[in-house]
Amino acid sequence: MNRQMPQDHSSTHSSSLAVPCEYYMSSGSDTSESTYLFRPHENLEAQQVVDLEEKQECVYSQQEHQQQPHGTRFHKYIYPCLRLIFSFVLFMTCSALTRLVTMHVVVPSVDLSQTPLRDLILERLKPFPFAFKITESITVFMFILLVLLSLFNKTHRLSILSRTFLLNSILLLLRMFTMSFTILSIPNEMDIPKCAQLQHMTLKERLFGSQDHSNVEEGALSYTCGDYMFSGHTCAVVLMTWMVLQYSSLSAKTAQATLSSASSLRIWKGMNIAMVVFLWTCCFMAMFCVLWSKEHYTCDVVVAGLVTVLLCQVYHSHLNWWCFWSNKKPEDRRGEFPNSKSLLFFKIYESDMKHCANEFDLKPWTLVVQCFQKVKKVFIHVQRQFPNEK
């Protein structure tokens, strides 16, 4: 039974909004009837047409709210946590598998009698033992920035870490195949005794260490040889840098809408340029330190950087396509997505993503402050209940 639309005795805008949205929703009517009830006619005045259009939008919003699935809480809170756990387990599995292949296949296959390959950059560098530690420190610094960024990025949150672990797992699997097929000679002749020590050990001793450390050279257990094409440390630092820059950036339209004055907009642009320069400087410094330690050839570092950047670009371009494609109507989605197989992957892995623009908030900080205040109240309450006896 269709409910008649109430007549407006006043043509003001405030009176038209005084009736709640639920009043205009007919419980027994379908969408077509509701649409017909609030379709403006040509003989109405302009203000009445505006009022009727607003009431029609109100009906549409209520219908969309009723059609929302009951798993909204699941997609907002539980699904990102499950995705993060899956990505982390995948990363640890790929790391263990890469370690196993390195110690079981690559290390015994290294020819210790082969001289180092010609490398124009390594020939002009003297090995610096602590250079590799600098690379690892910069990688840890980038990862800390990424964790902090995942806390304050309102749009992506835990998805940042999930995608980082996922992309790193793909790089580890690709690296496992390339280093198994192409085994290069040791670039630093000073590391040949360490590799010889590893080759004389059993597989169990290479993986978990030897009980008798008297005949083992210091640093041999933490050393690997032959796994050069391509550099895993370079992949890690380039991946962290790219992800930090990707999820800390704001679009020009968002910045113009957020910042009130032209001077603040110029300050934001300057800080953005300074941050990009600083992060990429740290990244290139870490890549140079990999070469300075003579743990890899130049081609290993260059190929690792290019593969990592290309992988990040391809994944996030498909992610942007998915956000654009999922927001379209079902009848307009055919033939839009680049690849059907990647579409299936994003339907499963990124099903909760509806828009990709970065938005930030201080919700984690407010939660920490609220928890601190509650703990403080409990502590004060306990002090009042159990005062110190003199």
Buried (B, 14 or more C-beta within 10 A) or exposed (E): EEBEEEEBEEEEEEEBEEBEBEEBBBEEBEEEEBBEBBEBEEEEEEEBEBBBEEBBEBBBEBBEEEEEEEEEEEBEEEBBEEBBEBBBEBBEEBBEBBBBBBBBBBBEEBEEEEEBBEBEEBEEBEBBEEBBEBBBBBBEBBBEBBEEBBBBBEBBBBBBBBBBBBBBBBBBBBBBEBBBEEBBBBBBEEBBEBBBBBBEBEEEBBBEEBEEEEEBEEEBBEBBBBBBBBBBBBBBBBBBBBBBBBBBEBEEEEBEEEBEEEEEBEEBEEEBEEBBEEBBEBBBBBBBBBBBBBBBBBBBBBBBBEBBBEBBEEBBEBBBBBBEBBEEEEEEEEEEBEEEEBBEEBEEBBBBBEEBEBEBEEEEEEEEEEEEEEEEEEEEEEEEEEEEEE
